Amino acid sequence: MNVTRTIVLIGGLLLIQFQSFTQTDSVFQAKVVDDGSQEAEKFYNSGIANFSNKKYTEAIADFDRAIALKADFEKAYYNRGATKLELKEYKSAISDFDLSLTFAQNADSYFSRGQAKFAMGDKEGATADYSKTLEINPKHAQAFYYRGGVKFENGDYKGAIEDYTSAIALKSDYAYAYNDRGSAKRQIDDLDGAIIDYKKALLTNADMAFTYNNLASAKRKKGDFSGAIADYTEAIKKQKDYYLAYNNRGSAKFDLGDYKGAIDDFTMAIQLKSDYAYAYNNRASAKYKLQDYNGAVADCNKAIEQNPNYGYAYLNRGIIKEMLHDDPGSCLDWKKAIELGVDAARSYSGHCE
């Protein structure tokens, strides 16, 4: 005898957006204050011009020449490192920042070295450099922001909120900091605070599609499914290929019982990202609700094909197979789901040997 089961919908809703690496506004100055030969200064200024025009290889060659003429040219070391940072040559960039710091302890060198270390996965080293930046320049908003980002990644959400708040206090229009503070608040279930921060981010920069998506996800978590759908729609308007927002809007439609509308959105997400296992699983969930069991099994198969370790897809496929009277198949799927750490599958597999 078949038993009505509750199928599991996986949303993939944790969509935190960190600001991409940017150089500080004060990095590249065209005037050399160090004493040195006019020839070294000429090459240095040429390097600055080439960097401004994104001619990074030429810029590095110019800084090389300036350093060859003046071995203690601190600004040339720093800017050569900054250019290498743009080229993602992180180890070499760090070496240049190290050399720069032997001649002058300045905040920009510590900050940029922190950026390079963060890009290489050295979170501890990056945090130390961001903190050193702030010792020298307590008004360095970006150092607070990026240190907050490391704390967020390490699960220190309250610490992240403190740093994002400091960044905002120094730069009141810091849209990324508002967005990420909102995301940190979501992690500690301060949904009202998160919504306020996302709205502030959008007041500062209304073009950030990911913030509309984050705002929608906070509303969905609060049970405001219609409000969530409206904000996911805004995210899609801002970014036509935003497959995450299509998937998430489909999940909100699913919550409202609009299974056909949900299928449309999950299908669009799949069209935009053909290996999107979450969307296949979610479309299977909507098809299950519409009693399209064969179609639901096919979508679970696709989800597992894309991610063989997707435990919830096995769980759901087992539920659907039970509806198709395939008891051996359902038991095998639930067993696999349990092996993959989905404890919920145990409650379904009680009759299995």
Buried (B, 14 or more C-beta within 10 A) or exposed (E): EEEEBEBBBBBBBEBBBBBEBEBBEEBBEEEBEBEBEEEBBBBBBBBBBBBEEEBBEBBBBBBBBBBEBBEBBBBBBBBBBBBBBBEEBBEBBBBBBEBBBEBBEBBBBBBBBBBBBBBBEBBEBBBBBBEBBBEBBEEBBBBBBBBBBBBBEEEBBEBBBBBBBBBBEBBEEBBBBBBBBBBBBBBEEBBEBBBBBBBBBBEBBEEBBBBBBBBBBBBBBBEBBEBBBBBBBBBBEBBEEBBBBBBBBBBBBBBEEBBEBBBBBBBBBBEBBEEBBBBBBBBBBBBBBEEBBEBBBBBBBBBBEBBEEBBBBBBBBBBBBBBBEBEEBBBBBBBBBBEBEBEBBEEBBEEBE
